[in-house]
Each structure stands twice: as C-alpha cells, then as structure tokens.
Amino acid sequence: MRQSLSLIPASPQGYLSRLSPSIFIRFWAKMPSCFLSSRRQHGSSLMPSSSQSISLFPFDPPEEADLTALRKAFSGFTGLSFRQNWFSNPERDFQEGTVFAAWCSGFLHVLVDFADEDIVVSSPSIKSSNLVVADIFQVFINRPSQEDYLEIHVSPDNKTRIISWTPERLLRFQEGSISIDDILKEELPSLLTRTWIEEEKGAWQAYLQIPASLIDPQTTEFEGGSQVKGTFCRFDAAPDSVAPVLSSTSPFEGGPKFHNLAAWHDLQLKKS
C-alpha cells in the first residue's frame, strides 16, 4: 500500500493520465454547463433524499493520521454512498465509494474509500491545470461570507487544488473567457490531505482536514448547532475511456449537476 501526505496551501498542479488529453479537455470545457455523516451503525451507508439534512457528529482525530487509525476512529459513524441518481441504473463501469464526515472545533474531517480497478494518477511533468485527467475526489463547500463556493480536488497520488466558483465565474468559464488557473485559490489556510493506494485490493482512500477558516476566514472554530452546505463527488477515470464515470453522494436529477447548490447536503454540526 502506497501513501502520500500533503500540507498545503493548494498549488495549481494539473493532472495527466493515459487518457487522450484532447478528448478530455473538450469534455472538461463543457462539463459545468451540464452540471447546472451521520453516526451509528458501523459499516453501513446511506443515500439522502434531496430534502434530507446530514448530521455530522463531533470527532476525536487520532494522533497519527494513518489509514488504520482513521478507520478505527470513524468506525462508529455512518457513511454516505456514491451513486448515480440521474440514471435508473448505474453505468456499467460505475464503481462504489463511501465517504465519512465529522467535525471538531477547528476542522471538518473527511475520509473517503473508493473501489477502483484501474487507478489513474497524475503526472508531475504536466503543470497546466486545465488537464484534469485522473481519478479525482471532489468536495464542494459553500462560503456565504465570501459569496463563492469551493471545489476541492484530491487525486490518488495526493495532488490537491482548490477552485473558487461564483455563478459569474461559472458562466465565464463555460464561455471560455477564463480558465481554471484564473480561479484557483493559492493563499489559503493549511489544508491537510493524505491518500493511500491499495492496488492489490483495487481501492484508494483520501483523508482531508478542512480548516474552519477556509470556509469562513473570519473564524477559526466551528460551533455546534451550525450548518455547512456541501457535497461529495467523484471523477473515476480509466485509460480506455473518453470521459470519467461521474458519481456523487447528492441525489442530483436530470444529470450530474455538481454545481447545483440546491441539491447539496445541509451538513448539520451536532453538539453530541
């Protein structure tokens, strides 16, 4: 099992795999226009309805953020399943995933576990952030105080970046007047990410500590009883496919509309 640790502000690194970059760039350029945990019961997962709030419970993070310790720490929590709610049946190449989320005073804690028979990682030789050709875990978080929302990317080899979206930026990106580089967040509170690749099991995992100050720069701590709006999504790439298989924990209808905030989860930070 390989693992990778990153403590950043995010850098504008791009992703590359054995997929055809030209095909994938055309897909990525059009994508946004078509994209308009609770505790108890270890090992189970749930898929919320569009109106269901998700309860996040207090979390005591382990001293060492290794996979075994994190799995043990999350063992009393219920995960959210990744699905393709916009299809009556999942695509043939759909692969399962489960994400666990919780909170402590200074951070949101997120652990995701993906089944993946063909893990596609990025290449350090490519720097253009427009080449997003890899397996990617996406965390979307709304930031009302900043009048934007964040899209956090983590790939299996721990390439991480954060994109700041507004409706106006999304429209300009769809029109081609701005690039991802123009809206990358570079000076941010420290975001801790760690990833593991289990090739023999056909799986990879990612862990994120998302600081409260990243969501609201005016605070350094969350308060029990507060709410964060967000969702979890996935690009599952393959070397023999022209586009990734998309999935999410949110029940989007009519397509994978990841930028539709109305379908995101209301993450309720419970006091106990």
C-alpha positions, -999 to +999 in steps of 0.1 A: +000+000+000+013+034-010+005+065+009+011+102+004+008+132+027+003+169+017+001+200+039-006+229+016-019+259+005-031+244-027-009+248-058-021+249-094-008+215-104-026+197-132-034+161-137-025+137-166-031+100-173-030+077-202-063+091-214-064+112-245-059+148-232-076+164-262-108+144-257-108+150-220-102+188-224-133+190-246-153+171-220-140+193-191-147+226-210-183+216-215-188+199-181-201+228-159-229+236-183-242+200-178-235+201-141-260+232-137-222+115+080-241+107+104-231+085+133-240+050+145-242+017+125-206+008+117-201-003+081-234+009+067-240+037+042-269+059+032-282+079+003-301+110+014-331+124-003-329+159-018-345+174+013-326+153+040-301+170+062-270+151+072-259+151+108-221+155+114-210+145+149-180+156+170-148+137+161-117+129+181-090+127+155-062+101+161-027+114+168-013+097+137-035+101+106-027+066+092-054+047+075-058+020+102-062+046+129-086+067+109-108+037+101-110+029+137-118+065+147-147+065+121-159+030+130-189+043+148-201+066+120-224+060+091-210+068+056-226+083+026-227+062-006-216+075-040-243+068-066-257+080-100-291+092-090-296+107-125-297+072-141-323+045-135-294+020-133-257+028-128-233+028-157-215-005-165-182+010-153-196+026-121-175+017-090-187+021-054-174+046-029-182+057+007-174+089+025-174+096+062-176+131+076-174+146+111-161+178+128-140+191+156-136+227+168-112+237+141-118+213+112-141+192+091-128+157+089-135+137+057-124+101+049-134+085+016-129+049+004-132+041-033-133+008-051-111+013-083-099-015-105-078+009-126-064+038-106-053+067-128-029+091-112-014+124-123+019+131-139+043+157-123+056+165-158+024+183-167+017+217-150-013+230-169-042+228-145-066+225-174-055+189-180-077+173-154-073+137-165-072+115-134-092+099-107-104+128-085-123+131-052-142+164-051-155+182-021-178+212-027-184+237+001-205+268+001-190+300+016-218+326+021-195+350+039-172+351+007-201+349-018-185+319-035-182+282-032-151+260-032-144+229-052-115+209-036-098+182-057-077+153-043-062+126-066-050+092-055-013+104-055-024+134-034-023+162-060-046+188-044-061+221-056-090+244-047-112+263-072-133+293-062-166+294-081-193+321-083-222+320-108-205+347-128-172+328-129-190+296-139-207+314-168-174+329-179-157+296-177-184+280-198-180+308-224-142+302-224-133+337-212-115+324-181-095+293-173-093+272-141-059+289-134-077+322-131-099+310-102-075+287-083-071+296-047-034+298-038-031+316-005-053+296+019-053+283+055-034+250+057-054+221+043-041+187+053-047+158+029-034+122+029-040+095+004-034+057+001-034+034-029-042-003-024-035-017-059-038-053-047-073-046-034-083-023-063-090+007-040-078+041-029-086+063+000-082+100+009-084+119+042-089+157+044-088+181+074-106+211+061-100+241+084-129+263+096-110+294+084-111+280+049-148+281+049-151+314+068-119+334+070-134+354+099-134+324+123-110+296+133-135+274+150-168+257+142-197+259+167-221+230+175-255+237+160-242+255+129-246+243+093-224+239+063-237+233+028-217+210+006-215+177-013-190+150-023-184+140-059-161+117-079-144+116-113-135+079-120-111+079-149-099+049-170-072+047-196-095+032-222-124+057-218-130+091-234-145+105-202-147+097-165-176+080-148-192+105-125-209+099-092-220+118-061-235+115-026-261+141-036-293+130-054-289+152-085-317+147-110-315+151-148-277+147-149-246+151-127-253+188-119-225+192-094-228+230-094-265+229-084-263+240-048-300+233-042-292+196-043-262+197-019-264+184+016-272+205+046-244+193+069-256+199+105-228+201+131-243+183+161-231+191+196-231+154+206 
